[in-house]
Amino acid sequence: MYHDICVNCFRYLGFRSCAEVDAITMREYDWLMEARQLSIVDEDFRDHRQAFINFQVQATDRKGKPVYKRFNKFYDYDNELAKTQDKKPQSDRFAALKRHIREGEHNG
Protein backbone atom coordinates (compact mmCIF):
# COMPACT_ATOMS: atom_id res chain seq x y z
CA MET A 1 0.00 0.00 0.00
CA TYR A 2 2.84 2.41 0.84
CA HIS A 3 4.30 1.76 -2.61
CA ASP A 4 1.01 2.71 -4.29
CA ILE A 5 0.70 5.86 -2.19
CA CYS A 6 4.24 6.91 -3.11
CA VAL A 7 3.67 6.26 -6.80
CA ASN A 8 0.39 8.22 -6.74
CA CYS A 9 2.01 11.12 -4.91
CA PHE A 10 4.85 11.28 -7.41
CA ARG A 11 2.67 10.69 -10.46
CA TYR A 12 -0.41 12.77 -9.70
CA LEU A 13 0.43 15.19 -6.90
CA GLY A 14 3.82 16.52 -7.90
CA PHE A 15 5.70 15.19 -4.88
CA ARG A 16 9.46 14.95 -5.38
CA SER A 17 10.69 13.02 -2.35
CA CYS A 18 9.65 10.29 0.05
CA ALA A 19 10.01 12.83 2.85
CA GLU A 20 7.10 14.77 1.35
CA VAL A 21 5.02 11.59 1.22
CA ASP A 22 5.90 10.72 4.80
CA ALA A 23 4.86 14.20 5.96
CA ILE A 24 1.18 13.83 5.04
CA THR A 25 -1.52 11.92 6.88
CA MET A 26 -3.79 9.35 5.29
CA ARG A 27 -6.66 11.83 5.55
CA GLU A 28 -4.62 14.45 3.69
CA TYR A 29 -3.64 11.86 1.08
CA ASP A 30 -7.29 10.93 0.54
CA TRP A 31 -8.25 14.60 0.15
CA LEU A 32 -5.39 15.26 -2.26
CA MET A 33 -6.28 12.25 -4.39
CA GLU A 34 -9.96 13.20 -4.42
CA ALA A 35 -9.03 16.74 -5.44
CA ARG A 36 -6.80 15.38 -8.21
CA GLN A 37 -9.58 13.15 -9.51
CA LEU A 38 -11.93 16.14 -9.57
CA SER A 39 -9.35 18.25 -11.38
CA ILE A 40 -9.06 15.52 -14.02
CA VAL A 41 -12.82 15.67 -14.52
CA ASP A 42 -12.55 19.48 -14.79
CA GLU A 43 -9.81 19.16 -17.42
CA ASP A 44 -11.91 16.64 -19.34
CA PHE A 45 -14.87 19.04 -19.20
CA ARG A 46 -12.72 21.89 -20.57
CA ASP A 47 -11.45 19.66 -23.38
CA HIS A 48 -14.97 18.65 -24.38
CA ARG A 49 -16.23 22.22 -24.12
CA GLN A 50 -13.36 23.36 -26.35
CA ALA A 51 -14.18 20.67 -28.90
CA PHE A 52 -17.81 21.82 -28.89
CA ILE A 53 -16.75 25.46 -29.31
CA ASN A 54 -14.46 24.48 -32.20
CA PHE A 55 -17.43 22.83 -33.88
CA GLN A 56 -19.78 25.70 -33.05
CA VAL A 57 -17.49 28.44 -34.40
CA GLN A 58 -17.40 26.66 -37.77
CA ALA A 59 -21.19 26.82 -38.07
CA THR A 60 -22.62 27.98 -41.38
CA ASP A 61 -26.05 29.17 -42.41
CA ARG A 62 -28.18 27.45 -45.06
CA LYS A 63 -26.26 29.21 -47.82
CA GLY A 64 -22.95 27.94 -46.48
CA LYS A 65 -21.81 31.32 -45.15
CA PRO A 66 -20.21 31.52 -41.71
CA VAL A 67 -22.61 32.37 -38.90
CA TYR A 68 -19.82 34.17 -37.04
CA LYS A 69 -17.94 36.56 -39.30
CA ARG A 70 -16.09 38.25 -36.45
CA PHE A 71 -14.82 36.87 -33.19
CA ASN A 72 -16.75 39.36 -31.05
CA LYS A 73 -20.00 38.05 -32.58
CA PHE A 74 -19.06 34.63 -31.27
CA TYR A 75 -17.76 35.81 -27.91
CA ASP A 76 -18.33 39.31 -26.61
CA TYR A 77 -15.42 39.68 -24.21
CA ASP A 78 -16.39 43.17 -23.04
CA ASN A 79 -19.94 42.03 -22.26
CA GLU A 80 -18.73 38.96 -20.36
CA LEU A 81 -16.26 41.09 -18.41
CA ALA A 82 -18.99 43.59 -17.54
CA LYS A 83 -21.22 40.77 -16.29
CA THR A 84 -18.57 39.58 -13.84
CA GLN A 85 -17.91 43.10 -12.59
CA ASP A 86 -21.62 43.77 -12.05
CA LYS A 87 -22.11 40.71 -9.88
CA LYS A 88 -23.64 41.41 -6.53
CA PRO A 89 -21.84 39.97 -3.52
CA GLN A 90 -22.94 36.49 -2.64
CA SER A 91 -25.21 36.20 0.34
CA ASP A 92 -23.47 35.61 3.62
CA ARG A 93 -24.31 32.08 4.72
CA PHE A 94 -23.65 33.09 8.32
CA ALA A 95 -25.87 36.20 8.22
CA ALA A 96 -28.54 34.66 10.46
CA LEU A 97 -25.95 33.58 13.01
CA LYS A 98 -24.35 37.04 13.01
CA ARG A 99 -27.76 38.67 13.45
CA HIS A 100 -28.52 36.31 16.36
CA ILE A 101 -25.20 37.18 18.04
CA ARG A 102 -25.77 40.92 17.56
CA GLU A 103 -29.27 40.69 19.01
CA GLY A 104 -27.93 38.71 21.94
CA GLU A 105 -25.35 41.41 22.63
CA HIS A 106 -28.03 44.10 22.67
CA ASN A 107 -30.38 42.07 24.88
CA GLY A 108 -27.76 40.71 27.20
PyMOL commands that set and color helices and strands:
alter all, ss='L'
color gray80, all
select helices_A, chain A and resi 2-12+18-22+26-57+71-74+77-85+95-107
alter helices_A, ss='H'
color red, helices_A
deselect
rebuild
show_as cartoon
